[in-house]
Amino acid sequence: MQHDVLIIGGGIVGLATALRLKETQPELKIALLEKEERLAAHQTGNNSGVIHSGIYYKPGSLKATNCINGYHQLLEFCDREGVAYDLCGKIVVATSEKELPALENIYQRGLDNGLTRIRKISAGELKEYEPHVNGIAGIHVPYTGIIDYTDVSLKYAEKFQRAGGEIFTGEKAVEIRSGGDGSEVVTSKSTFRTRLVVNCAGLFADKIAALNRDRVDFRIIPFRGEYYELIKEKRSLVKNLIYPVPDPNFPFLGVHFTRMIKGGVEAGPNAVFAFKREGYKRTDFQLGDVAESLAWPGFRKVMLKYWQTGLGEYYRSFSKAAFTKALQKLIPEIREQDLVPGGAGVRAQACDRTGGLLDDFMILEDRYVINVGNAPSPAATSSLSIGKTVADLALKRFGLEVY
């Protein structure tokens, strides 16, 4: 099968890239491959469903630029296509004096990123937004919202296919043979011929990159985030979204409370090393995945640096009491019996050889392949912006107009 562009990965970034390409150049023959039998099966379908404002991200970074641009594009798309969302707002809460400098830094970043409606609030004002919260100061972020990103992804797919794009599920890419005027992508079922490959494989982005690059200087390390849900009788403790001040040295936001678009309130997630790339349960284990992670020099450095934090996360994973205690920093009234096990997601955390946990988006270009090597949160919020960025890179290969 001959295509102009072949996209590997049926998560929200892959689907957004496919849609942006088809919208810009409808005559191109574009296909998307997904190894599962359904789309949005992994990171996209297992995240917390938050529309991020861009308040945390370094001004001028790809994360900040794509999040803010993608935020507006996402809302316009959902309004146009009838996808439900709710801009309910959130508060970021400092619970101790030592967190105030970091809270101020977040506030300044928000202003630098153009979020003019964020507001510093006092302990008393925190109670006006969330009557049960514990804190000494905070930031109100009215831009933040909630959504179901699976619904968004399926709408991307619908529009892409309606415009003539093709989607093939159950097609796991196992080999890429490049040369001449293009590449052959061999899957578990078929062989596809294409002028350009775009790798949006998420948790397997490094594996796909290794099929087309002699040297891959990053490794995807899987981190599982586990959630509890509040029992129905206690959902009133949370009106919207409540976040702590994140640890600036750790690339996760800490346990928080999130009202969900389809009902209920999530509490979490923690962040523990997963013993399988798609290991959603504590018991999931795959020797090859573990060995690859432990063999990576960068991850060994990460373990040495963060071993205390990591042990704390594992302790919370196995101790409901410890998880509850972490949540009580924000809402002291929470009790163990108020929490029931929720879902879990696995984050594709890219790690370089030196031990750096890559925080920004990373795109690697070769003659035949564009690899989206790192697309961490807020990739879902940013998806249409990231998709346009990747689509523009692809179109330049063909000498086509970018607009």
N, C-alpha and C positions, 0 to 999 in steps of 0.2 A: 504494500500500500504506500503510495507516494504522497507526501505532505510537504508543505512549506515549513511549518513549525510543528514540532511534537513536544508537548508539555508532559513531564512526568510528575505526577502528584495531584490528587483530586481533593486537596484541602482548599481552604478559602483563598490562599495566595495563588495557587495554581489556577483555580477557577476564575479569579479576578484578572489574572494575566491573560487567560484565554479570551475572556470577554472583552477586555480592552483592545487586544489585537484585532478581534473580529469587528468591533465597533469602528476602529480606525481604518482598517483595510479589509472590507468585506470579501474581496476577491481572493484573499489568501486562503489556502487549504490548511486548516488547523485542526489538530486532534489532541485530545488529552487522554493519558493513560492513568488508571488508578489500580493498584494491586488488589484492593478489597472489592467486594461485590457491591459496595455502596460508597457514596461520596461523603466527605467530611467525617470520616470514621474515627479519627484520632485526635490530634490537638484541637482541631476546629470544633469537633463535636463533644469535647470533654472540658471545655474551658468554662469560666465563671459567667460569661455573657455580659461583660462590662464594656460599655462604650467609653474609651479612655479620652481624657481631655488633652493630654500632653504636658501636664504640669510638672512631671518628674524629670523630664529629659533635657539633656544638655543643649542649650540653644545652638542652632546651626547644625546639629547632628542629623544623620539620616533618620534616626528615630523621631526626633522632634518634628522635622520638616514633613515626613510622611504621615505622622500621626495627626498633625493639625490639618494638613491638606486632606488626608483620608477621612478624617472626622466629618468635614463638611460634605465631601463626596458621598460618604455613606448615608448621611441623613437625607441628602437630596435623592439618592437612589431609593431609599426606603419610603420616602414620601411619594415618589413617583410610582413605585411598584406595589405599594400597599403592604409593606413588611412592618409589623408592629414593633415599636420601641417606646421607651419612656425616659425622658431626660429628667430624672428624679433628683439629681444632684448627690454629692457626697460630702462628708467631712473627714479631714485628716486631723487626727487627735494626738496632741502631746500629753503624756501622762506624768512627766517628770521634768524638772528644771533642765536636766542634762540634754533633753530632746529639743529644747527651744532653738538652739543655733541651727540644727538640721531643719526644723520647721520653717525658720526664716529663710534658709537657703531654697527650700521648695517653693516658698512664696515668691521669691525673687525670680526663680527660674520660670514660674508660671507667668509673671509679668513680662519677662524677656521673650517668652514664646507667644505673647499677644493675648493672653487670657485676662483681659481687663476687668472682667466681672468677678474674679475671685476676691475673697474678702477675709482678712484676719478676724477671728472672733475670740471673745473671752470665754472663760469657764461658764459664765451665766448664759451667754449666747449659744454655747454648745448644747445646753439643756433645751433651748428653744427648738433646735433642730432634732435632737435625739434626747428625749427626757431621761433616759436610763444610762446615758454614757458617763464615764468617768474621765475627766481631763482638766488640765489647767489652762489650755489654750488650743486653738485649732485654726484651720482654714476651711472655709466653705467654698466648694467648687460646683457651681450650678451647671456646668457643661456636661458633667458625667451622667451617663445613662445606662440602661439595661436593655438587652436584646437577646434573641436566640440566633447565634451565628450559623447554626445548621440551616435555619430558614433562609438566612441571607445567602448562604452557599448554594442552596437548591434553586434559589431565584436566579443567581448568576448562571448556573448550569442551564436552566430553562431558556434564558435569553440567548446564551451562547449557541445552544442547539437550534433554537428557532431561527438564528441568523445563518445557519448552515454549518456550524462547528460539529465535530464528532467527539463523543466520549466513549471510551472503552473501559469497562470495569473488569476486574478479575485478570488484569494484565500486569504481571510483575516484571519489571525490567531486570534482566540478568546479564546483558552484555550490550556494549555500544561499540560498534566498529565504524570508525571515521576515516574518510579519505576522499580524494577527488572533489566532487561537488556536494558532498553531504555525508550523512551517517545512516547506518542501519542499527535500529534498536531492536534487539532480540528479547522477547518476553517469554513468559512461561507457556504461552499459547501460540504466538504469532511472531512475524518479523515485519517491522515498519521501516520504510525508507523516508528520510526527511532531509531537507536542506539545513535545518537548525533544530537543536535540542534545547529545551529549557528545563532545568532541574529545579523543581519545587517540591522535593520529596520530604521535607520536614525532618522527622526523626531519622530518616535514611539519606539525608542530603549529602553527608560525607561518603556514604557507600556508593551513591550514584556518581559523585564527583570522582571517586577512585576508579570508576569504569572509563572515565574519559580524560583523566589527568595522571601524569607520571608521579607527581608529588602532591599530596593533600596535606596542608599545614594546619588543619583543624580537625577536631574529632567531636562528634555529637555525643555528649554525655547525657543520659536520660535521668531526669529528676521527677519523681512522682509527687504530686500534690494531692493530699487526701482531705476530704471535706466531711463535716457533720452537717446535719440540718436541724433547725429548731423544731421542736414539736409544735403542733398547731396552737396549743394553748399559750405558748411563749413567743409567738411571732410578733406580738405587739411590742416586745422589747426593742425591736429594730424597725424604724420607719423607712429607711432607705439604705444607704451605704455608709459604713463606718470603717475607716482605715487607720492603722497606727502610723507613726513616723517610721519610715523604713530605715534599716541599718544601711548607711551609705557604703559600707564595705562588702555588702552581700547582695547579689543581683536578684533578690526576691523581696516582695513587699511586706511579708509578715502576715500572720493570720488576721483576717478581717471578717466583717459581716456584709453580706450582699443579698438584697432582695432580688428575687428572680422574676423574669418577665412572665413566666407561666405559673407563678405562685410559689410560695415558700420562701424561706430564708436560709442561705448557706452560711456556714461558719468555717473558715479555713482560708487557704490551704497551708499545710506544712510544706517542707521541701526535703525529700529524702532521696538518696541515690537509689535508682531502680535497677534491679538485677536482671532486667530485660528491657529492650528498647520500647516495647509496648507492654510493659509490666504494670497493669492497673491494680493488681492485688499484691499484698505482702508476700504471698507464696509464689508469685511468678518468678521464674528463674530460667536463664538461658546461659549456659557456660560460655559460649562464644562471645556473647555481648559483654559479660563480666570481664572476660580475659582481655578483650579489646580495650575496654575502658582502663583497666589496671595497667595494661602495657603502655598506655599513652603517657609520655613523660610529663606533659602538662597537667594531667589529672592527678598524678602522684603528688605534684607540687600543691595542687588545690587541696588535696586531703591533708597534707602536712599543715597548710595554712589555716584551714577551717575545721580541723578535727573536733574541736570543742563544740562549735556551732552544729556540726553534723551529728554528733552524739546527742545533743539536745533535741534535734529534729527527730531522730530515731526514737528517743525516749517518748516524745509526744505521740509518735506514730503508734506505739504499743501501750501507752498509758493514757486512758481517757481522762484521768484526773489531771495529768500534766497538760493535756490539750485544753481542758476546761480552765485551768489556772491561767494559761496564756490569754484565753478569751476574756477572763475576768478583769484583766488590766483595762479593757475597754468598757465592759459591762459587768460590774461586780455582782449583779443579781443572778447571773447565769449559774446553773448547777448541772452536775453530770447528768441527772435524770431529764434535763431539758434538751439533751442532744441525742439524736439517732444517727447511725452511720449514713453518710451520703455517698456521692460518687467520688471518682478520682480521675485525674488527668496526668499525662506525662509530658513534661516540657523538654523540648530539644535544646539543651544548653550547649552551645559551641564553646570549645576550649582550645586554645592554641598550644604550641609546643612548650612555651615558656611558663605556662600555668595561668595565663590570662583567661578569665571567663568573659567571652566577647559579649559586650553589652549592646553594640550597635548593629544595624543591618549590614550584611556583607554580601556583595555580588562579585563573582569571579567570572571573567570572560575568557574563552578560548576561541579558536577559529570556528569550531563546529558546535560549541555548547556554551550556554549561559547558565552558570550555577548560582542559585540563590542559596548561599552557604549558611547564612544565619538570618532568621526572621523571627526574633523573639517577640513576646508581648511588647507593644500593642499591635502585632501584625494583623489581627483580625480587624481592629478599628481602622488600620492603615491600608487594608487590602487593596482598595481601588487605586490608591496612590502608588503603592508598591507595584501593582499590576501595570499601571501606566509607565512607571520607570523602566520596568523590564520590557514591556512592549516597545517602548521607544528604542531601547538598545537593540531589540530584534529587528525593528523596521529599518534602522540605519544600515544593518547588514545587507538589506535588499535594495538600498538606495531609495527607499520610499519616504514620502513626506511624513514628518512628525508634527502633530499639532494638538 
